[in-house]
Amino acid sequence: MSVLVDSKYLKNFTQAIFERMGCPVDQAKVAAECLNQADLRGVDSHGVARLGGYIRLWEKKRLNAQPNIRVVHETPSTGVIDGDLGLGLVTAPEAMKLAIKKAKQAGTGWVAVKNSNHYGIAAFHAMMALEEDMIGISMTNASPLVSPTFSKSRFLGTNPIAVAIPALNEPPFIIDMATTTVANGKLEVLQREGKDAPLGWAQDKDGLPTTDSFALKNGGSMLPLGGDRLHGGHKGYCLGAMVDIFSAILSGANYGPWVPPFVAFLDPPNDPVGDGIGHFLGAMRIDAFRPAGEFKSHMDNWIKTFRNAETIEADKKVLIPGDPERELTIQRLEEGVPLQEAVVEDLHRLAKQFEYNFNPEQHA
Amino acid sequence: MSVLVDSKYLKNFTQAIFERMGCPVDQAKVAAECLNQADLRGVDSHGVARLGGYIRLWEKKRLNAQPNIRVVHETPSTGVIDGDLGLGLVTAPEAMKLAIKKAKQAGTGWVAVKNSNHYGIAAFHAMMALEEDMIGISMTNASPLVSPTFSKSRFLGTNPIAVAIPALNEPPFIIDMATTTVANGKLEVLQREGKDAPLGWAQDKDGLPTTDSFALKNGGSMLPLGGDRLHGGHKGYCLGAMVDIFSAILSGANYGPWVPPFVAFLDPPNDPVGDGIGHFLGAMRIDAFRPAGEFKSHMDNWIKTFRNAETIEADKKVLIPGDPERELTIQRLEEGVPLQEAVVEDLHRLAKQFEYNFNPEQHA
């Protein structure tokens, strides 16, 4: 069962909770916007449902509500930011702002972030580049749940990559993908429904193929994009590894099995190899390559061409990256965001803890 | 049946043929080095076996042996190169040199190339950054053989991505992957052996799953990394699309179905949307982020940690990207490069055409 709640109401609630946790107003606002975009775009696992997770990290003193976010190193086209254990929801947009500023002057800007926390959906940060006529790139490492090919060790996160590319009259092209076969949220949906997972999504604790949607909870691990070796799983492992290295070894954050878990009930390793988790953000000015108008008109042609590719089944049209999320955003802005009962209960607990008058039922 | 031929002999032969085609000596040399590295690294489809393909493009006047390679646009961290229809084997290293030069000054360098041809293995160009203590990135679009998810149109190439990252005492971390489940060369191996392909590699002309290793020749298409939608094939489609856009729309080359086919017996579309095919090369100076020694010692730790991940089967160790190619290089430098009989015959034809005294049997 789920209830529909007005997205703006949820955003205001989220901002208020972050403020009461101690965040400065502007930081609470951008953090709330990031979670809200996840809810609108259909990434339910990364929206308001995750708010309690951040609070619990803060209670454990693993998250700093008033970070001193500092640029610790820079060149004309690069920078490194120390997030001071703040919300990734806040440090990543700061890093993207710096990348955009660098790109304005040097053509491109690339910023690695250390000492951060979970940064929400990757696309939110990449999309900041669009209004500047830039290509935005965003990636982050994450709690280790994924095994390298031929291994049963959980050594990588779902390590997403987002790429946002502007078009002219067509909507922008927006990739936002975990480098695993599926995001963890997809397994959680199957768990709630008591359903099995397709083969290729996860392996059991012995590294054998499994359809158990609870595989992770039973000591198993997620599989890199591609699944097993025969189907290219080693390429997903490569991509996840690249994200880990760009995000954490360039910046000085924790990598691989040392990445602190998002869930507060699991302690981080006591022998860290860096600070917090890491992100990597990039911005490339279109007109550092060719006039933006030319580029964007070819993007329109690319998009229209691919949208009109010959379909296999009449009812399944060919999609452009970003299409499903954009359609869902329009729908959810109108109809509201569907929240699972367990999520609503968790939000009520948070509201009580922070003395906020939370009435989702009156904002459907 | 295959014969083993000394790799240096093959490299000298390749350089001589390129010279006799009209390439300047230094360009013939780098082109031969690129094909040779493919043979050593085990990418047999991109080595000397492909030499005849370049010659046939040149005969059709689709390849310029004496190109005027020009930088047509630049900013402190970016550049665009017009390859003047030269060998991609030559224009891509030129572009990488420019990217490295930019990175020395601005921290990173990013160069898009138009009006080029097939550039060999992606890793060759990315690896140029290693000796400069930089991360190298290389991608290219290619002959359209791959269908977007839910489509049976061949709209994308196998569009590879290579990333080369230096370590300290460990060998470098080197990704070189097609953004499809497998590279086309893997299908060709099965064809020669008369074997079926696993499900998830290709689809037939109606877009249905197939195990036909000749699917491409029968009007079918290759599948993006991940295979079908349920197993994340839309993510492989996203990655292939990104490579196409970075390589061709940023540079002004042909993209999607307009990419000129590598095989000379297929004519390019008569309504081009750009010039030749496109590449995208990048170089990031490590110490634009943190001291190179620090970074590389953490890379060693990353590599050792992953190499020692717990295995599923005792006889299958966990690999680091680049391991298999490095091991094969050592072996082939010693034992020689295995060439299929059909390849040897093709090389004899080329030798005759260019009046070169070719004796592979005496250089085993």
Interface residues (C-beta under 8 A of the other chain):
Chain A: H73 T75 P76 S77 T78 V80 Q105 A106 G107 T108 W110 A112 S147 P148 T149 F150 S151 K152 S153 F155 V163 I165 F173 I175 M177 A178 T179 T180 T181 V182 P198 G200 Q203 D206 G207 L208 L225 G226 G227 L230 H231 G232 H234 K235 G236 Y237 C238 L239 A241 M242 D244 I245 I249 L250 S251 G252 Y255 G256 P257 V273 G274 M284 R285 I286 A288 F289 R290 E294 F295 H298 M299 N301 W302 T305 F306 A309 E310 T311 I312 E313 K316 K317 V318 L319 P321
Chain B: H73 T75 P76 S77 T78 V80 Q105 A106 G107 T108 W110 A112 S147 P148 T149 F150 S151 K152 S153 F155 V163 I165 F173 I175 M177 A178 T179 T180 T181 V182 P198 G200 W201 Q203 D206 G207 L208 L225 G226 G227 L230 H231 G232 H234 K235 G236 Y237 C238 L239 A241 M242 D244 I245 I249 L250 S251 G252 Y255 G256 P257 V273 G274 M284 R285 I286 A288 F289 R290 E294 F295 H298 M299 N301 W302 T305 F306 A309 E310 T311 I312 E313 K316 K317 V318 L319 P321
